[in-house]
């Protein structure tokens, strides 16, 4: 079986973008690949969460991974910080990662602009840690979005550089992998860009949101005054709502509101009400599972421990091999 690795940062609850853009595919992948799905708590330290928030966020992502259908018997679900071998490989890869290439990273530049008072070394070496996450399991397939493709290219660079330096072919080249032919991009409710945690609570619909919260968020979504000509191009904010509807609503519902827009008969209030109800219905099974699993602390602890054992079995073999390749020998 080929190995797949992917992780989600432990910076809060999972939203529809995480679910439809990634986790639903994870559920399908686990039947066909050797899958490692982790909770990236090391990565979240770049924003300095409090201990209570860090622990709570890790637990929440674990709950929602399980509620969404990832099976710990089929896939390895683990917390990044439970695998110390990742930190060791991160150290080795850092020795061969160069300042210039790290500073050219688009995400690093974006972070510097977004948080100029917190430009820490973790932000600079984020691509190296991501490479360690992937290479520790010698993965060849990595489900990533467009915004992570440069990081994955850097992971290939670090793998190939290690191989050249030590005259080996130990690390395979990881490449972007999408289980389905078409990527699902979930837009936010604020009228611009994709759904995300960093854009604020109002922008995202979370899997654990109650029906009442979902309805309130959707009804507040950004729109415009409405079309004045038949078949006019939708502004981004309105197109976002139609794109969301394509994900959660029936085809006839989408066709109905598309026709209403194209003939200038659209009533955004009706569209939002329908969209909200379809979101409530689509998230209901996961939301119910979240409630059930959250109450079972013993089960969560067992899943985390079982995943750590499986992940460390894979990671420790890689570290033993890497230490020998580099020249660290036991006397």
C-alpha positions, 0 to 999 in steps of 0.5 A: 500500500502507498502511504498517505500523510495529512494533518490539520493544525489544532487551532480550533474546531473543524469547519465545512471547508475542512470537512468537504475539502479534506476530511471526507476524502480522508474517509475514502482514502483509509480503505485504499491506502496506508494513511496517517492523519495527524493533529498538528499541535507543534505547528500551532505553537507559532501563534502561542496558544495558552496550554488550556487552549492547546489541549482543548483544540487538540481534543476537539480536532480528534473528536471531529476526525472520529465523528466525520468517519475516520476509523482508527482501525483503518487509519493511524490517527495521532497527535504530532507531539506524541511522536518525538521522532518528528522533532529529531528529523526536523532537526536533521532537515533544518541543517540542510535548509537554507535561509534564502529559500525559507525567506522566499516562502510565500506563506512566510511572507504572508505571516510576516505581514499579518503578524509583524510582532511575532515573526518567530523561527517556527514560522520561518522553518514551517516548511521544514517541519511539514517536510519532517511530518511527511518524510518521517513516514516516507509518504509519497502522497500528500493531500494538499490545497493550492496554498500548500503546494509550495511547501510540498515542493520544498519537502521534495527539495529537502528529501532530494537534498538529503539523498544527494548529500548522503548518496542514498535514495532513502527518501521518496519524492512526495507529491500532491494527491487528490483522491477525487478528480475535482478539488472542492473549495469551500468559500466563507460567508464574509464575501471573499476568499475561502472558509477559514478559522483565522477569518473569524467565527462569522466567516465559517460554519463549524461542524459542531455549530448548532442549527440555530448558530448555523441559521444566524451565520448564514442569514448574516452572509454578505450579498448585494442589492441583486441583479438588474439584468438577466444572466448577469455575472454574480459578484464574488459574495453572491457566487460564494453562496451559490458555491456553498449551495452546490455542496450541501443542496440538491441539484433541483434546489441549485437550479431553482435559485440559479434560474431566479438569479438569471431572471432577476427574481432572486430573493436572497432571504429565501436563498439564505434560509434554504442554504441554512436548512440544507447545511443543518441537514448535511451536518446533522450526522456529524454533529450528533456523533461529536456530542456522543464522542465528546462524552467518552473521554476513555475512548478518546484517550485510547484512540490517541494512545493507539495512534501514537503507538502505530505512528511511532512504529513507523517513525522510529524505523525511519529515524533509525535508518536516518541516523545510520545514513548520517553516521550516528552509530551506537558503539 
